[in-house]
């Protein structure tokens, strides 16, 4: 997986017409490999890219979405809030130092912040990025069950009763949306299974 991601990183910077930033890829790979992570890992990153490759033609600025995917979970502290903002700040500094234009950095920042999932994304690129990030909700039942276990492992320090309550709020938030996926392509592909997965999770014996 690491070799595949490294090749992808090289193609990205070649496509941007800029030299690959020294040391940035190892830093990102190390971040996604931190021991407190169980879902927000290189596996998640690889799954996001695999889906992006099937829908990149829908993007207005595909390179910017790819950059945002690389950075969107680059900071993940399970004991803190504001991970998206800190991830966006890392992207701001790293991409500016790499020579990207300020307007590009600003758009990538906005894309990363869209993964807070606290508001419906407005731009087409933000909608596509958020749909990719949320694709796990519409995964096959086995993968969705694995994902649920991975999230619980990341929050193993949280008492079960508190976890059940807070996780239930998150799952219901997505289930109660008019639609989970904004882009027609991913809505058609994932929406129905996401509803099945979320309803089943909420009805499990953990009382989510």
C-alpha positions as CSV (number, residue, x, y, z in Angstrom):
1,X,0.0,0.0,0.0
2,X,2.8,2.4,0.9
3,X,4.5,1.9,-2.5
4,X,1.2,2.6,-4.3
5,X,0.6,5.7,-2.3
6,X,4.2,6.9,-3.0
7,X,3.7,6.4,-6.7
8,X,0.5,8.3,-6.5
9,X,2.1,11.2,-4.7
10,X,4.8,11.4,-7.3
11,X,2.2,11.5,-10.1
12,X,0.3,14.2,-8.3
13,X,3.3,16.6,-8.1
14,X,4.2,15.8,-11.7
15,X,0.7,16.7,-12.7
16,X,1.0,20.0,-10.7
17,X,4.2,20.8,-12.5
18,X,6.1,21.2,-9.3
19,X,9.0,19.3,-7.6
20,X,7.9,16.9,-5.0
21,X,8.3,18.5,-1.5
22,X,11.2,17.0,0.3
23,X,10.1,15.1,3.4
24,X,6.4,15.8,3.1
25,X,5.3,12.3,2.0
26,X,7.2,10.5,4.8
27,X,5.6,12.9,7.3
28,X,2.1,12.3,6.0
29,X,2.6,8.5,5.9
30,X,3.9,8.6,9.5
31,X,0.9,10.7,10.6
32,X,-1.6,8.2,9.1
33,X,0.3,5.4,10.8
34,X,0.1,6.7,14.3
35,X,-0.7,4.1,16.9
36,X,-4.0,5.7,18.1
37,X,-5.5,5.3,14.7
38,X,-7.5,2.3,13.7
39,X,-9.8,3.7,11.0
40,X,-8.2,7.1,10.1
41,X,-5.2,5.2,8.6
42,X,-3.5,4.5,5.4
43,X,-6.3,2.0,4.7
44,X,-8.9,4.9,4.7
45,X,-6.6,7.0,2.6
46,X,-6.2,4.2,0.1
47,X,-9.9,3.6,0.0
48,X,-10.6,7.3,-0.6
49,X,-8.2,7.4,-3.5
50,X,-9.6,4.2,-5.1
51,X,-13.0,5.7,-5.1
52,X,-11.7,9.1,-6.3
53,X,-10.2,7.4,-9.3
54,X,-13.6,6.3,-10.4
55,X,-15.2,9.8,-10.1
56,X,-12.3,12.2,-10.7
57,X,-13.9,13.3,-14.0
58,X,-16.7,15.0,-11.9
59,X,-14.2,17.4,-10.3
60,X,-13.6,21.0,-11.3
61,X,-10.1,20.9,-9.7
62,X,-9.2,17.2,-9.4
63,X,-5.6,18.0,-8.2
64,X,-7.0,20.1,-5.4
65,X,-9.3,17.3,-4.3
66,X,-6.4,14.9,-4.3
67,X,-4.3,17.2,-2.2
68,X,-7.2,17.7,0.2
69,X,-7.6,13.9,0.5
70,X,-3.9,13.6,1.4
71,X,-4.3,16.1,4.2
72,X,-7.9,15.7,5.4
73,X,-7.1,13.4,8.3
74,X,-3.4,14.3,8.6
75,X,-4.0,15.5,12.2
76,X,-6.0,13.1,14.3
77,X,-5.9,13.4,18.0
78,X,-8.7,11.4,19.6
79,X,-8.5,13.5,22.7
80,X,-9.0,16.9,21.0
81,X,-11.3,18.8,18.8
82,X,-10.3,20.8,15.8
83,X,-8.5,18.1,13.9
84,X,-9.8,19.3,10.6
85,X,-8.6,22.9,11.3
86,X,-5.2,21.7,12.3
87,X,-5.0,19.4,9.2
88,X,-5.9,22.4,7.0
89,X,-3.3,24.5,8.7
90,X,-0.7,21.9,8.0
91,X,-1.8,21.8,4.3
92,X,-1.7,25.6,4.2
93,X,1.9,25.8,5.3
94,X,3.2,22.7,3.4
95,X,1.5,23.6,0.1
96,X,2.5,27.3,0.2
97,X,6.1,26.2,0.9
98,X,5.9,23.8,-2.1
99,X,5.0,26.7,-4.4
100,X,1.3,26.4,-4.8
101,X,-0.6,29.6,-5.5
102,X,-2.5,31.2,-2.6
103,X,-5.9,30.7,-4.3
104,X,-5.1,27.0,-4.7
105,X,-4.1,26.7,-1.0
106,X,-7.3,28.5,0.0
107,X,-9.5,26.1,-1.9
108,X,-7.7,23.1,-0.5
109,X,-8.1,24.6,3.0
110,X,-11.8,24.9,2.3
111,X,-12.1,21.4,1.1
112,X,-10.4,20.0,4.2
113,X,-12.7,22.0,6.4
114,X,-15.8,20.6,4.6
115,X,-14.9,17.2,6.1
116,X,-16.0,18.6,9.5
117,X,-19.5,17.4,8.3
118,X,-21.2,20.2,10.2
119,X,-22.7,21.8,7.1
120,X,-23.7,20.7,3.7
121,X,-20.9,21.4,1.2
122,X,-21.6,24.1,-1.3
123,X,-19.1,23.7,-4.1
124,X,-19.1,20.7,-6.5
125,X,-15.6,19.8,-5.5
126,X,-16.5,20.0,-1.8
127,X,-19.5,17.8,-2.4
128,X,-17.4,15.2,-4.2
129,X,-14.7,15.2,-1.5
130,X,-17.2,14.9,1.4
131,X,-19.1,12.1,-0.5
132,X,-15.8,10.2,-0.9
133,X,-15.0,10.7,2.8
134,X,-18.4,9.4,3.8
135,X,-18.3,6.5,1.3
136,X,-17.6,4.1,4.2
137,X,-21.2,4.6,5.4
138,X,-22.4,2.9,2.2
139,X,-19.8,0.1,2.2
140,X,-20.6,-3.5,2.0
141,X,-21.9,-4.8,5.4
142,X,-18.7,-6.6,6.3
143,X,-16.6,-3.6,5.7
144,X,-19.0,-1.3,7.5
145,X,-18.9,-3.6,10.5
146,X,-15.1,-3.5,10.4
147,X,-15.3,0.3,10.3
148,X,-17.5,0.4,13.3
149,X,-15.0,-1.7,15.2
150,X,-12.2,0.5,14.1
151,X,-13.9,3.6,15.4
152,X,-14.6,2.0,18.7
153,X,-10.9,1.0,19.0
154,X,-9.9,4.6,18.4
155,X,-12.1,5.7,21.3
156,X,-11.3,2.8,23.6
157,X,-10.6,5.3,26.3
158,X,-14.3,6.4,26.3
159,X,-16.6,4.6,28.6
160,X,-19.1,2.4,26.7
161,X,-22.2,4.3,27.8
162,X,-20.7,7.6,26.7
163,X,-19.5,6.1,23.4
164,X,-22.9,4.6,22.7
165,X,-24.6,8.0,23.3
166,X,-22.2,10.1,21.3
167,X,-21.8,7.6,18.4
168,X,-25.6,7.3,18.2
169,X,-25.9,11.1,17.7
170,X,-23.4,11.0,14.9
171,X,-25.1,8.1,13.1
172,X,-28.6,9.6,13.4
173,X,-27.3,12.9,12.1
174,X,-26.4,11.3,8.8
175,X,-29.4,9.1,8.7
176,X,-31.8,12.1,9.2
177,X,-30.3,14.1,6.3
178,X,-32.5,14.5,3.3
179,X,-29.7,12.8,1.4
180,X,-26.3,11.6,2.7
181,X,-24.5,11.9,-0.7
182,X,-24.7,15.1,-2.6
183,X,-23.3,14.0,-5.9
184,X,-25.8,12.1,-8.1
185,X,-23.2,9.4,-9.0
186,X,-22.3,8.5,-5.4
187,X,-25.9,9.0,-4.2
188,X,-27.0,6.4,-6.7
189,X,-24.2,4.0,-5.8
190,X,-24.1,4.3,-2.0
191,X,-27.2,6.0,-0.5
192,X,-29.4,2.9,-0.2
193,X,-26.7,0.7,1.4
194,X,-25.8,3.6,3.8
195,X,-29.3,3.7,5.1
196,X,-29.3,0.0,5.6
197,X,-26.0,0.1,7.4
198,X,-27.0,3.1,9.7
199,X,-30.3,1.6,10.6
200,X,-28.7,-1.7,11.5
201,X,-26.0,0.0,13.5
202,X,-28.6,2.0,15.5
203,X,-30.6,-1.1,16.2
204,X,-27.8,-3.2,17.4
205,X,-27.6,-4.6,20.9
206,X,-25.2,-1.7,21.8
207,X,-28.3,0.5,21.6
208,X,-26.9,3.0,19.3
